[in-house]
Amino acid sequence: MAITKDTIIGDVLDKYPQTAPIFLSIGMHCLGCPASRGESVADACAVHGVNADELIEKLNAAVAQ
């Protein structure tokens, strides 16, 4: 599964739990709450002031290993 801006964070975490530290590093500390798990990667980036393209690159690199 390639991670895109539209991918839901909960789906990423369910399939690739090793990505949790990457989300934590952008200040997304409530990974277990239903609201954050239902957000898209783009939504989370907008809320946390993070460049979505850079985060997606990091996430896809982490899951490719």
PDBQT receptor file of N, H, CA, C and O in Angstrom, charges set to zero:
ATOM      1  N   MET A   1       0.845  -1.186   0.000  1.00  0.00    +0.000 N 
ATOM      2  CA  MET A   1       0.000   0.000   0.000  1.00  0.00    +0.000 C 
ATOM      3  C   MET A   1       0.883   1.239   0.000  1.00  0.00    +0.000 C 
ATOM      4  O   MET A   1       1.672   1.445   0.922  1.00  0.00    +0.000 OA
ATOM      5  N   ALA A   2       0.752   2.052  -1.018  1.00  0.00    +0.000 N 
ATOM      6  H   ALA A   2       0.111   1.884  -1.768  1.00  0.00    +0.000 HD
ATOM      7  CA  ALA A   2       1.474   3.320  -1.055  1.00  0.00    +0.000 C 
ATOM      8  C   ALA A   2       0.701   4.339  -0.225  1.00  0.00    +0.000 C 
ATOM      9  O   ALA A   2      -0.525   4.420  -0.312  1.00  0.00    +0.000 OA
ATOM     10  N   ILE A   3       1.415   5.105   0.569  1.00  0.00    +0.000 N 
ATOM     11  H   ILE A   3       2.410   5.039   0.640  1.00  0.00    +0.000 HD
ATOM     12  CA  ILE A   3       0.794   6.114   1.414  1.00  0.00    +0.000 C 
ATOM     13  C   ILE A   3       0.730   7.423   0.629  1.00  0.00    +0.000 C 
ATOM     14  O   ILE A   3       1.731   7.871   0.070  1.00  0.00    +0.000 OA
ATOM     15  N   THR A   4      -0.453   8.028   0.594  1.00  0.00    +0.000 N 
ATOM     16  H   THR A   4      -1.266   7.664   1.048  1.00  0.00    +0.000 HD
ATOM     17  CA  THR A   4      -0.657   9.295  -0.104  1.00  0.00    +0.000 C 
ATOM     18  C   THR A   4      -1.268  10.305   0.867  1.00  0.00    +0.000 C 
ATOM     19  O   THR A   4      -1.521   9.988   2.029  1.00  0.00    +0.000 OA
ATOM     20  N   LYS A   5      -1.499  11.513   0.382  1.00  0.00    +0.000 N 
ATOM     21  H   LYS A   5      -1.294  11.771  -0.562  1.00  0.00    +0.000 HD
ATOM     22  CA  LYS A   5      -2.124  12.545   1.205  1.00  0.00    +0.000 C 
ATOM     23  C   LYS A   5      -3.523  12.141   1.649  1.00  0.00    +0.000 C 
ATOM     24  O   LYS A   5      -3.994  12.579   2.699  1.00  0.00    +0.000 OA
ATOM     25  N   ASP A   6      -4.185  11.315   0.861  1.00  0.00    +0.000 N 
ATOM     26  H   ASP A   6      -3.803  10.960   0.008  1.00  0.00    +0.000 HD
ATOM     27  CA  ASP A   6      -5.561  10.914   1.172  1.00  0.00    +0.000 C 
ATOM     28  C   ASP A   6      -5.657   9.671   2.049  1.00  0.00    +0.000 C 
ATOM     29  O   ASP A   6      -6.750   9.300   2.476  1.00  0.00    +0.000 OA
ATOM     30  N   THR A   7      -4.540   9.034   2.318  1.00  0.00    +0.000 N 
ATOM     31  H   THR A   7      -3.652   9.336   1.971  1.00  0.00    +0.000 HD
ATOM     32  CA  THR A   7      -4.553   7.817   3.134  1.00  0.00    +0.000 C 
ATOM     33  C   THR A   7      -4.956   8.178   4.566  1.00  0.00    +0.000 C 
ATOM     34  O   THR A   7      -4.504   9.179   5.123  1.00  0.00    +0.000 OA
ATOM     35  N   ILE A   8      -5.800   7.352   5.135  1.00  0.00    +0.000 N 
ATOM     36  H   ILE A   8      -6.167   6.539   4.682  1.00  0.00    +0.000 HD
ATOM     37  CA  ILE A   8      -6.273   7.564   6.511  1.00  0.00    +0.000 C 
ATOM     38  C   ILE A   8      -5.198   7.080   7.488  1.00  0.00    +0.000 C 
ATOM     39  O   ILE A   8      -4.640   5.994   7.332  1.00  0.00    +0.000 OA
ATOM     40  N   ILE A   9      -4.925   7.898   8.486  1.00  0.00    +0.000 N 
ATOM     41  H   ILE A   9      -5.378   8.780   8.613  1.00  0.00    +0.000 HD
ATOM     42  CA  ILE A   9      -3.848   7.600   9.436  1.00  0.00    +0.000 C 
ATOM     43  C   ILE A   9      -4.074   6.269  10.140  1.00  0.00    +0.000 C 
ATOM     44  O   ILE A   9      -3.125   5.509  10.331  1.00  0.00    +0.000 OA
ATOM     45  N   GLY A  10      -5.294   5.975  10.525  1.00  0.00    +0.000 N 
ATOM     46  H   GLY A  10      -6.065   6.592  10.370  1.00  0.00    +0.000 HD
ATOM     47  CA  GLY A  10      -5.579   4.701  11.181  1.00  0.00    +0.000 C 
ATOM     48  C   GLY A  10      -5.214   3.517  10.301  1.00  0.00    +0.000 C 
ATOM     49  O   GLY A  10      -4.730   2.498  10.793  1.00  0.00    +0.000 OA
ATOM     50  N   ASP A  11      -5.446   3.649   8.995  1.00  0.00    +0.000 N 
ATOM     51  H   ASP A  11      -5.840   4.477   8.595  1.00  0.00    +0.000 HD
ATOM     52  CA  ASP A  11      -5.083   2.575   8.068  1.00  0.00    +0.000 C 
ATOM     53  C   ASP A  11      -3.566   2.397   8.002  1.00  0.00    +0.000 C 
ATOM     54  O   ASP A  11      -3.062   1.276   7.945  1.00  0.00    +0.000 OA
ATOM     55  N   VAL A  12      -2.852   3.521   8.012  1.00  0.00    +0.000 N 
ATOM     56  H   VAL A  12      -3.262   4.431   8.059  1.00  0.00    +0.000 HD
ATOM     57  CA  VAL A  12      -1.385   3.453   7.992  1.00  0.00    +0.000 C 
ATOM     58  C   VAL A  12      -0.886   2.758   9.249  1.00  0.00    +0.000 C 
ATOM     59  O   VAL A  12      -0.051   1.857   9.174  1.00  0.00    +0.000 OA
ATOM     60  N   LEU A  13      -1.397   3.174  10.404  1.00  0.00    +0.000 N 
ATOM     61  H   LEU A  13      -2.075   3.905  10.465  1.00  0.00    +0.000 HD
ATOM     62  CA  LEU A  13      -0.938   2.605  11.677  1.00  0.00    +0.000 C 
ATOM     63  C   LEU A  13      -1.307   1.133  11.820  1.00  0.00    +0.000 C 
ATOM     64  O   LEU A  13      -0.535   0.354  12.381  1.00  0.00    +0.000 OA
ATOM     65  N   ASP A  14      -2.472   0.744  11.321  1.00  0.00    +0.000 N 
ATOM     66  H   ASP A  14      -3.098   1.377  10.866  1.00  0.00    +0.000 HD
ATOM     67  CA  ASP A  14      -2.873  -0.660  11.399  1.00  0.00    +0.000 C 
ATOM     68  C   ASP A  14      -1.950  -1.545  10.558  1.00  0.00    +0.000 C 
ATOM     69  O   ASP A  14      -1.546  -2.625  10.989  1.00  0.00    +0.000 OA
ATOM     70  N   LYS A  15      -1.630  -1.078   9.369  1.00  0.00    +0.000 N 
ATOM     71  H   LYS A  15      -1.959  -0.201   9.019  1.00  0.00    +0.000 HD
ATOM     72  CA  LYS A  15      -0.811  -1.884   8.461  1.00  0.00    +0.000 C 
ATOM     73  C   LYS A  15       0.683  -1.753   8.752  1.00  0.00    +0.000 C 
ATOM     74  O   LYS A  15       1.442  -2.710   8.600  1.00  0.00    +0.000 OA
ATOM     75  N   TYR A  16       1.091  -0.558   9.170  1.00  0.00    +0.000 N 
ATOM     76  H   TYR A  16       0.475   0.219   9.292  1.00  0.00    +0.000 HD
ATOM     77  CA  TYR A  16       2.514  -0.272   9.392  1.00  0.00    +0.000 C 
ATOM     78  C   TYR A  16       2.722   0.392  10.758  1.00  0.00    +0.000 C 
ATOM     79  O   TYR A  16       2.974   1.595  10.820  1.00  0.00    +0.000 OA
ATOM     80  N   PRO A  17       2.621  -0.363  11.838  1.00  0.00    +0.000 N 
ATOM     81  CA  PRO A  17       2.764   0.239  13.173  1.00  0.00    +0.000 C 
ATOM     82  C   PRO A  17       4.123   0.901  13.392  1.00  0.00    +0.000 C 
ATOM     83  O   PRO A  17       4.267   1.748  14.274  1.00  0.00    +0.000 OA
ATOM     84  N   GLN A  18       5.105   0.521  12.603  1.00  0.00    +0.000 N 
ATOM     85  H   GLN A  18       4.988  -0.167  11.887  1.00  0.00    +0.000 HD
ATOM     86  CA  GLN A  18       6.439   1.124  12.746  1.00  0.00    +0.000 C 
ATOM     87  C   GLN A  18       6.458   2.602  12.342  1.00  0.00    +0.000 C 
ATOM     88  O   GLN A  18       7.459   3.287  12.556  1.00  0.00    +0.000 OA
ATOM     89  N   THR A  19       5.358   3.098  11.759  1.00  0.00    +0.000 N 
ATOM     90  H   THR A  19       4.545   2.542  11.585  1.00  0.00    +0.000 HD
ATOM     91  CA  THR A  19       5.299   4.508  11.378  1.00  0.00    +0.000 C 
ATOM     92  C   THR A  19       4.887   5.413  12.538  1.00  0.00    +0.000 C 
ATOM     93  O   THR A  19       4.968   6.635  12.413  1.00  0.00    +0.000 OA
ATOM     94  N   ALA A  20       4.452   4.854  13.646  1.00  0.00    +0.000 N 
ATOM     95  H   ALA A  20       4.386   3.862  13.748  1.00  0.00    +0.000 HD
ATOM     96  CA  ALA A  20       3.992   5.664  14.781  1.00  0.00    +0.000 C 
ATOM     97  C   ALA A  20       5.018   6.715  15.208  1.00  0.00    +0.000 C 
ATOM     98  O   ALA A  20       4.636   7.865  15.423  1.00  0.00    +0.000 OA
ATOM     99  N   PRO A  21       6.305   6.374  15.340  1.00  0.00    +0.000 N 
ATOM    100  CA  PRO A  21       7.270   7.400  15.745  1.00  0.00    +0.000 C 
ATOM    101  C   PRO A  21       7.358   8.573  14.768  1.00  0.00    +0.000 C 
ATOM    102  O   PRO A  21       7.673   9.693  15.170  1.00  0.00    +0.000 OA
ATOM    103  N   ILE A  22       7.087   8.323  13.514  1.00  0.00    +0.000 N 
ATOM    104  H   ILE A  22       6.832   7.412  13.188  1.00  0.00    +0.000 HD
ATOM    105  CA  ILE A  22       7.124   9.408  12.533  1.00  0.00    +0.000 C 
ATOM    106  C   ILE A  22       5.976  10.375  12.799  1.00  0.00    +0.000 C 
ATOM    107  O   ILE A  22       6.164  11.591  12.759  1.00  0.00    +0.000 OA
ATOM    108  N   PHE A  23       4.790   9.838  13.070  1.00  0.00    +0.000 N 
ATOM    109  H   PHE A  23       4.637   8.850  13.102  1.00  0.00    +0.000 HD
ATOM    110  CA  PHE A  23       3.668  10.708  13.408  1.00  0.00    +0.000 C 
ATOM    111  C   PHE A  23       3.932  11.447  14.719  1.00  0.00    +0.000 C 
ATOM    112  O   PHE A  23       3.620  12.632  14.839  1.00  0.00    +0.000 OA
ATOM    113  N   LEU A  24       4.499  10.756  15.690  1.00  0.00    +0.000 N 
ATOM    114  H   LEU A  24       4.752   9.794  15.592  1.00  0.00    +0.000 HD
ATOM    115  CA  LEU A  24       4.811  11.400  16.966  1.00  0.00    +0.000 C 
ATOM    116  C   LEU A  24       5.804  12.536  16.771  1.00  0.00    +0.000 C 
ATOM    117  O   LEU A  24       5.729  13.550  17.465  1.00  0.00    +0.000 OA
ATOM    118  N   SER A  25       6.729  12.378  15.839  1.00  0.00    +0.000 N 
ATOM    119  H   SER A  25       6.790  11.555  15.275  1.00  0.00    +0.000 HD
ATOM    120  CA  SER A  25       7.763  13.395  15.620  1.00  0.00    +0.000 C 
ATOM    121  C   SER A  25       7.203  14.702  15.061  1.00  0.00    +0.000 C 
ATOM    122  O   SER A  25       7.859  15.739  15.155  1.00  0.00    +0.000 OA
ATOM    123  N   ILE A  26       5.994  14.669  14.479  1.00  0.00    +0.000 N 
ATOM    124  H   ILE A  26       5.461  13.826  14.403  1.00  0.00    +0.000 HD
ATOM    125  CA  ILE A  26       5.393  15.906  13.976  1.00  0.00    +0.000 C 
ATOM    126  C   ILE A  26       4.443  16.515  15.000  1.00  0.00    +0.000 C 
ATOM    127  O   ILE A  26       3.748  17.488  14.707  1.00  0.00    +0.000 OA
ATOM    128  N   GLY A  27       4.414  15.943  16.198  1.00  0.00    +0.000 N 
ATOM    129  H   GLY A  27       4.979  15.152  16.436  1.00  0.00    +0.000 HD
ATOM    130  CA  GLY A  27       3.570  16.480  17.258  1.00  0.00    +0.000 C 
ATOM    131  C   GLY A  27       2.206  15.836  17.348  1.00  0.00    +0.000 C 
ATOM    132  O   GLY A  27       1.327  16.328  18.055  1.00  0.00    +0.000 OA
ATOM    133  N   MET A  28       2.026  14.752  16.645  1.00  0.00    +0.000 N 
ATOM    134  H   MET A  28       2.740  14.352  16.070  1.00  0.00    +0.000 HD
ATOM    135  CA  MET A  28       0.745  14.054  16.674  1.00  0.00    +0.000 C 
ATOM    136  C   MET A  28       0.805  12.995  17.778  1.00  0.00    +0.000 C 
ATOM    137  O   MET A  28       1.136  11.834  17.536  1.00  0.00    +0.000 OA
ATOM    138  N   HIS A  29       0.474  13.431  18.996  1.00  0.00    +0.000 N 
ATOM    139  H   HIS A  29       0.206  14.374  19.193  1.00  0.00    +0.000 HD
ATOM    140  CA  HIS A  29       0.667  12.574  20.162  1.00  0.00    +0.000 C 
ATOM    141  C   HIS A  29      -0.561  11.781  20.572  1.00  0.00    +0.000 C 
ATOM    142  O   HIS A  29      -0.489  10.978  21.503  1.00  0.00    +0.000 OA
ATOM    143  N   CYS A  30      -1.673  11.982  19.909  1.00  0.00    +0.000 N 
ATOM    144  H   CYS A  30      -1.732  12.634  19.153  1.00  0.00    +0.000 HD
ATOM    145  CA  CYS A  30      -2.882  11.244  20.308  1.00  0.00    +0.000 C 
ATOM    146  C   CYS A  30      -3.251  10.234  19.219  1.00  0.00    +0.000 C 
ATOM    147  O   CYS A  30      -4.365  10.253  18.697  1.00  0.00    +0.000 OA
ATOM    148  N   LEU A  31      -2.325   9.369  18.889  1.00  0.00    +0.000 N 
ATOM    149  H   LEU A  31      -1.420   9.353  19.313  1.00  0.00    +0.000 HD
ATOM    150  CA  LEU A  31      -2.543   8.405  17.813  1.00  0.00    +0.000 C 
ATOM    151  C   LEU A  31      -3.662   7.414  18.104  1.00  0.00    +0.000 C 
ATOM    152  O   LEU A  31      -4.203   6.799  17.186  1.00  0.00    +0.000 OA
ATOM    153  N   GLY A  32      -4.003   7.261  19.351  1.00  0.00    +0.000 N 
ATOM    154  H   GLY A  32      -3.563   7.761  20.097  1.00  0.00    +0.000 HD
ATOM    155  CA  GLY A  32      -5.052   6.311  19.700  1.00  0.00    +0.000 C 
ATOM    156  C   GLY A  32      -6.446   6.902  19.697  1.00  0.00    +0.000 C 
ATOM    157  O   GLY A  32      -7.427   6.161  19.763  1.00  0.00    +0.000 OA
ATOM    158  N   CYS A  33      -6.558   8.223  19.623  1.00  0.00    +0.000 N 
ATOM    159  H   CYS A  33      -5.761   8.825  19.570  1.00  0.00    +0.000 HD
ATOM    160  CA  CYS A  33      -7.906   8.803  19.682  1.00  0.00    +0.000 C 
ATOM    161  C   CYS A  33      -8.600   8.656  18.334  1.00  0.00    +0.000 C 
ATOM    162  O   CYS A  33      -7.963   8.779  17.288  1.00  0.00    +0.000 OA
ATOM    163  N   PRO A  34      -9.899   8.395  18.358  1.00  0.00    +0.000 N 
ATOM    164  CA  PRO A  34     -10.637   8.141  17.120  1.00  0.00    +0.000 C 
ATOM    165  C   PRO A  34     -10.543   9.276  16.104  1.00  0.00    +0.000 C 
ATOM    166  O   PRO A  34     -10.494   9.024  14.900  1.00  0.00    +0.000 OA
ATOM    167  N   ALA A  35     -10.518  10.512  16.573  1.00  0.00    +0.000 N 
ATOM    168  H   ALA A  35     -10.558  10.716  17.551  1.00  0.00    +0.000 HD
ATOM    169  CA  ALA A  35     -10.474  11.640  15.636  1.00  0.00    +0.000 C 
ATOM    170  C   ALA A  35      -9.193  11.626  14.816  1.00  0.00    +0.000 C 
ATOM    171  O   ALA A  35      -9.235  11.802  13.599  1.00  0.00    +0.000 OA
ATOM    172  N   SER A  36      -8.061  11.418  15.467  1.00  0.00    +0.000 N 
ATOM    173  H   SER A  36      -8.027  11.275  16.456  1.00  0.00    +0.000 HD
ATOM    174  CA  SER A  36      -6.795  11.442  14.722  1.00  0.00    +0.000 C 
ATOM    175  C   SER A  36      -6.660  10.237  13.813  1.00  0.00    +0.000 C 
ATOM    176  O   SER A  36      -6.104  10.344  12.720  1.00  0.00    +0.000 OA
ATOM    177  N   ARG A  37      -7.158   9.101  14.247  1.00  0.00    +0.000 N 
ATOM    178  H   ARG A  37      -7.610   9.014  15.135  1.00  0.00    +0.000 HD
ATOM    179  CA  ARG A  37      -7.054   7.895  13.411  1.00  0.00    +0.000 C 
ATOM    180  C   ARG A  37      -7.925   7.991  12.163  1.00  0.00    +0.000 C 
ATOM    181  O   ARG A  37      -7.672   7.297  11.178  1.00  0.00    +0.000 OA
ATOM    182  N   GLY A  38      -8.949   8.846  12.196  1.00  0.00    +0.000 N 
ATOM    183  H   GLY A  38      -9.154   9.409  12.997  1.00  0.00    +0.000 HD
ATOM    184  CA  GLY A  38      -9.834   9.001  11.060  1.00  0.00    +0.000 C 
ATOM    185  C   GLY A  38      -9.422  10.096  10.098  1.00  0.00    +0.000 C 
ATOM    186  O   GLY A  38     -10.049  10.277   9.055  1.00  0.00    +0.000 OA
ATOM    187  N   GLU A  39      -8.378  10.824  10.437  1.00  0.00    +0.000 N 
ATOM    188  H   GLU A  39      -7.869  10.677  11.285  1.00  0.00    +0.000 HD
ATOM    189  CA  GLU A  39      -7.904  11.908   9.578  1.00  0.00    +0.000 C 
ATOM    190  C   GLU A  39      -7.049  11.369   8.443  1.00  0.00    +0.000 C 
ATOM    191  O   GLU A  39      -6.427  10.312   8.556  1.00  0.00    +0.000 OA
ATOM    192  N   SER A  40      -7.031  12.107   7.361  1.00  0.00    +0.000 N 
ATOM    193  H   SER A  40      -7.536  12.966   7.269  1.00  0.00    +0.000 HD
ATOM    194  CA  SER A  40      -6.090  11.780   6.283  1.00  0.00    +0.000 C 
ATOM    195  C   SER A  40      -4.725  12.332   6.664  1.00  0.00    +0.000 C 
ATOM    196  O   SER A  40      -4.612  13.178   7.551  1.00  0.00    +0.000 OA
ATOM    197  N   VAL A  41      -3.709  11.856   5.999  1.00  0.00    +0.000 N 
ATOM    198  H   VAL A  41      -3.801  11.169   5.278  1.00  0.00    +0.000 HD
ATOM    199  CA  VAL A  41      -2.359  12.366   6.223  1.00  0.00    +0.000 C 
ATOM    200  C   VAL A  41      -2.328  13.875   5.951  1.00  0.00    +0.000 C 
ATOM    201  O   VAL A  41      -1.700  14.624   6.699  1.00  0.00    +0.000 OA
ATOM    202  N   ALA A  42      -2.997  14.319   4.894  1.00  0.00    +0.000 N 
ATOM    203  H   ALA A  42      -3.507  13.710   4.287  1.00  0.00    +0.000 HD
ATOM    204  CA  ALA A  42      -3.031  15.752   4.560  1.00  0.00    +0.000 C 
ATOM    205  C   ALA A  42      -3.689  16.563   5.669  1.00  0.00    +0.000 C 
ATOM    206  O   ALA A  42      -3.218  17.650   6.003  1.00  0.00    +0.000 OA
ATOM    207  N   ASP A  43      -4.779  16.045   6.244  1.00  0.00    +0.000 N 
ATOM    208  H   ASP A  43      -5.162  15.163   5.972  1.00  0.00    +0.000 HD
ATOM    209  CA  ASP A  43      -5.457  16.753   7.335  1.00  0.00    +0.000 C 
ATOM    210  C   ASP A  43      -4.533  16.913   8.535  1.00  0.00    +0.000 C 
ATOM    211  O   ASP A  43      -4.455  17.992   9.121  1.00  0.00    +0.000 OA
ATOM    212  N   ALA A  44      -3.844  15.858   8.897  1.00  0.00    +0.000 N 
ATOM    213  H   ALA A  44      -3.907  14.981   8.421  1.00  0.00    +0.000 HD
ATOM    214  CA  ALA A  44      -2.928  15.908  10.036  1.00  0.00    +0.000 C 
ATOM    215  C   ALA A  44      -1.804  16.906   9.788  1.00  0.00    +0.000 C 
ATOM    216  O   ALA A  44      -1.406  17.645  10.690  1.00  0.00    +0.000 OA
ATOM    217  N   CYS A  45      -1.303  16.921   8.575  1.00  0.00    +0.000 N 
ATOM    218  H   CYS A  45      -1.625  16.322   7.843  1.00  0.00    +0.000 HD
ATOM    219  CA  CYS A  45      -0.223  17.861   8.240  1.00  0.00    +0.000 C 
ATOM    220  C   CYS A  45      -0.707  19.300   8.343  1.00  0.00    +0.000 C 
ATOM    221  O   CYS A  45       0.019  20.167   8.830  1.00  0.00    +0.000 OA
ATOM    222  N   ALA A  46      -1.918  19.558   7.893  1.00  0.00    +0.000 N 
ATOM    223  H   ALA A  46      -2.508  18.854   7.497  1.00  0.00    +0.000 HD
ATOM    224  CA  ALA A  46      -2.474  20.903   7.968  1.00  0.00    +0.000 C 
ATOM    225  C   ALA A  46      -2.621  21.355   9.421  1.00  0.00    +0.000 C 
ATOM    226  O   ALA A  46      -2.301  22.495   9.759  1.00  0.00    +0.000 OA
ATOM    227  N   VAL A  47      -3.102  20.459  10.271  1.00  0.00    +0.000 N 
ATOM    228  H   VAL A  47      -3.361  19.533   9.997  1.00  0.00    +0.000 HD
ATOM    229  CA  VAL A  47      -3.305  20.789  11.679  1.00  0.00    +0.000 C 
ATOM    230  C   VAL A  47      -1.976  21.024  12.391  1.00  0.00    +0.000 C 
ATOM    231  O   VAL A  47      -1.875  21.893  13.258  1.00  0.00    +0.000 OA
ATOM    232  N   HIS A  48      -0.963  20.251  12.024  1.00  0.00    +0.000 N 
ATOM    233  H   HIS A  48      -1.045  19.546  11.320  1.00  0.00    +0.000 HD
ATOM    234  CA  HIS A  48       0.314  20.319  12.728  1.00  0.00    +0.000 C 
ATOM    235  C   HIS A  48       1.360  21.159  12.007  1.00  0.00    +0.000 C 
ATOM    236  O   HIS A  48       2.509  21.217  12.443  1.00  0.00    +0.000 OA
ATOM    237  N   GLY A  49       0.982  21.804  10.923  1.00  0.00    +0.000 N 
ATOM    238  H   GLY A  49       0.048  21.756  10.569  1.00  0.00    +0.000 HD
ATOM    239  CA  GLY A  49       1.901  22.693  10.223  1.00  0.00    +0.000 C 
ATOM    240  C   GLY A  49       3.101  21.995   9.612  1.00  0.00    +0.000 C 
ATOM    241  O   GLY A  49       4.217  22.513   9.638  1.00  0.00    +0.000 OA
ATOM    242  N   VAL A  50       2.858  20.811   9.060  1.00  0.00    +0.000 N 
ATOM    243  H   VAL A  50       1.951  20.390   9.038  1.00  0.00    +0.000 HD
ATOM    244  CA  VAL A  50       3.928  19.996   8.486  1.00  0.00    +0.000 C 
ATOM    245  C   VAL A  50       3.729  19.887   6.979  1.00  0.00    +0.000 C 
ATOM    246  O   VAL A  50       2.598  19.824   6.498  1.00  0.00    +0.000 OA
ATOM    247  N   ASN A  51       4.821  19.865   6.245  1.00  0.00    +0.000 N 
ATOM    248  H   ASN A  51       5.741  19.916   6.635  1.00  0.00    +0.000 HD
ATOM    249  CA  ASN A  51       4.760  19.688   4.796  1.00  0.00    +0.000 C 
ATOM    250  C   ASN A  51       4.321  18.254   4.508  1.00  0.00    +0.000 C 
ATOM    251  O   ASN A  51       5.020  17.303   4.859  1.00  0.00    +0.000 OA
ATOM    252  N   ALA A  52       3.173  18.104   3.873  1.00  0.00    +0.000 N 
ATOM    253  H   ALA A  52       2.605  18.876   3.588  1.00  0.00    +0.000 HD
ATOM    254  CA  ALA A  52       2.608  16.776   3.617  1.00  0.00    +0.000 C 
ATOM    255  C   ALA A  52       3.509  15.937   2.718  1.00  0.00    +0.000 C 
ATOM    256  O   ALA A  52       3.662  14.736   2.945  1.00  0.00    +0.000 OA
ATOM    257  N   ASP A  53       4.101  16.549   1.710  1.00  0.00    +0.000 N 
ATOM    258  H   ASP A  53       3.976  17.524   1.526  1.00  0.00    +0.000 HD
ATOM    259  CA  ASP A  53       4.958  15.790   0.796  1.00  0.00    +0.000 C 
ATOM    260  C   ASP A  53       6.166  15.208   1.518  1.00  0.00    +0.000 C 
ATOM    261  O   ASP A  53       6.568  14.074   1.254  1.00  0.00    +0.000 OA
ATOM    262  N   GLU A  54       6.747  15.991   2.437  1.00  0.00    +0.000 N 
ATOM    263  H   GLU A  54       6.421  16.911   2.651  1.00  0.00    +0.000 HD
ATOM    264  CA  GLU A  54       7.905  15.496   3.198  1.00  0.00    +0.000 C 
ATOM    265  C   GLU A  54       7.503  14.350   4.125  1.00  0.00    +0.000 C 
ATOM    266  O   GLU A  54       8.226  13.362   4.248  1.00  0.00    +0.000 OA
ATOM    267  N   LEU A  55       6.353  14.487   4.774  1.00  0.00    +0.000 N 
ATOM    268  H   LEU A  55       5.766  15.290   4.675  1.00  0.00    +0.000 HD
ATOM    269  CA  LEU A  55       5.899  13.421   5.673  1.00  0.00    +0.000 C 
ATOM    270  C   LEU A  55       5.604  12.145   4.893  1.00  0.00    +0.000 C 
ATOM    271  O   LEU A  55       5.973  11.054   5.327  1.00  0.00    +0.000 OA
ATOM    272  N   ILE A  56       4.952  12.271   3.764  1.00  0.00    +0.000 N 
ATOM    273  H   ILE A  56       4.652  13.158   3.411  1.00  0.00    +0.000 HD
ATOM    274  CA  ILE A  56       4.630  11.101   2.944  1.00  0.00    +0.000 C 
ATOM    275  C   ILE A  56       5.904  10.410   2.477  1.00  0.00    +0.000 C 
ATOM    276  O   ILE A  56       5.966   9.182   2.425  1.00  0.00    +0.000 OA
ATOM    277  N   GLU A  57       6.906  11.190   2.141  1.00  0.00    +0.000 N 
ATOM    278  H   GLU A  57       6.855  12.187   2.183  1.00  0.00    +0.000 HD
ATOM    279  CA  GLU A  57       8.191  10.608   1.731  1.00  0.00    +0.000 C 
ATOM    280  C   GLU A  57       8.798   9.794   2.880  1.00  0.00    +0.000 C 
ATOM    281  O   GLU A  57       9.286   8.684   2.670  1.00  0.00    +0.000 OA
ATOM    282  N   LYS A  58       8.762  10.353   4.092  1.00  0.00    +0.000 N 
ATOM    283  H   LYS A  58       8.365  11.255   4.263  1.00  0.00    +0.000 HD
ATOM    284  CA  LYS A  58       9.297   9.641   5.263  1.00  0.00    +0.000 C 
ATOM    285  C   LYS A  58       8.501   8.363   5.547  1.00  0.00    +0.000 C 
ATOM    286  O   LYS A  58       9.074   7.311   5.830  1.00  0.00    +0.000 OA
ATOM    287  N   LEU A  59       7.181   8.472   5.468  1.00  0.00    +0.000 N 
ATOM    288  H   LEU A  59       6.715   9.327   5.239  1.00  0.00    +0.000 HD
ATOM    289  CA  LEU A  59       6.334   7.303   5.743  1.00  0.00    +0.000 C 
ATOM    290  C   LEU A  59       6.578   6.185   4.728  1.00  0.00    +0.000 C 
ATOM    291  O   LEU A  59       6.746   5.024   5.102  1.00  0.00    +0.000 OA
ATOM    292  N   ASN A  60       6.595   6.540   3.462  1.00  0.00    +0.000 N 
ATOM    293  H   ASN A  60       6.459   7.483   3.159  1.00  0.00    +0.000 HD
ATOM    294  CA  ASN A  60       6.820   5.518   2.429  1.00  0.00    +0.000 C 
ATOM    295  C   ASN A  60       8.211   4.915   2.512  1.00  0.00    +0.000 C 
ATOM    296  O   ASN A  60       8.385   3.733   2.216  1.00  0.00    +0.000 OA
ATOM    297  N   ALA A  61       9.199   5.696   2.907  1.00  0.00    +0.000 N 
ATOM    298  H   ALA A  61       9.057   6.656   3.148  1.00  0.00    +0.000 HD
ATOM    299  CA  ALA A  61      10.547   5.164   3.099  1.00  0.00    +0.000 C 
ATOM    300  C   ALA A  61      10.563   4.165   4.246  1.00  0.00    +0.000 C 
ATOM    301  O   ALA A  61      11.218   3.126   4.166  1.00  0.00    +0.000 OA
ATOM    302  N   ALA A  62       9.837   4.484   5.313  1.00  0.00    +0.000 N 
ATOM    303  H   ALA A  62       9.305   5.328   5.378  1.00  0.00    +0.000 HD
ATOM    304  CA  ALA A  62       9.798   3.591   6.476  1.00  0.00    +0.000 C 
ATOM    305  C   ALA A  62       9.122   2.279   6.166  1.00  0.00    +0.000 C 
ATOM    306  O   ALA A  62       9.546   1.237   6.668  1.00  0.00    +0.000 OA
ATOM    307  N   VAL A  63       8.076   2.298   5.349  1.00  0.00    +0.000 N 
ATOM    308  H   VAL A  63       7.732   3.144   4.941  1.00  0.00    +0.000 HD
ATOM    309  CA  VAL A  63       7.376   1.049   5.050  1.00  0.00    +0.000 C 
ATOM    310  C   VAL A  63       8.068   0.244   3.957  1.00  0.00    +0.000 C 
ATOM    311  O   VAL A  63       7.769  -0.937   3.782  1.00  0.00    +0.000 OA
ATOM    312  N   ALA A  64       8.971   0.853   3.232  1.00  0.00    +0.000 N 
ATOM    313  H   ALA A  64       9.214   1.812   3.375  1.00  0.00    +0.000 HD
ATOM    314  CA  ALA A  64       9.686   0.146   2.166  1.00  0.00    +0.000 C 
ATOM    315  C   ALA A  64      10.822  -0.704   2.719  1.00  0.00    +0.000 C 
ATOM    316  O   ALA A  64      11.338  -1.580   2.026  1.00  0.00    +0.000 OA
ATOM    317  N   GLN A  65      11.206  -0.454   3.940  1.00  0.00    +0.000 N 
ATOM    318  H   GLN A  65      10.786   0.258   4.503  1.00  0.00    +0.000 HD
ATOM    319  CA  GLN A  65      12.351  -1.181   4.533  1.00  0.00    +0.000 C 
ATOM    320  C   GLN A  65      11.979  -2.580   4.932  1.00  0.00    +0.000 C 
ATOM    321  O   GLN A  65      12.820  -3.320   5.442  1.00  0.00    +0.000 OA
TER     322      GLN A  65
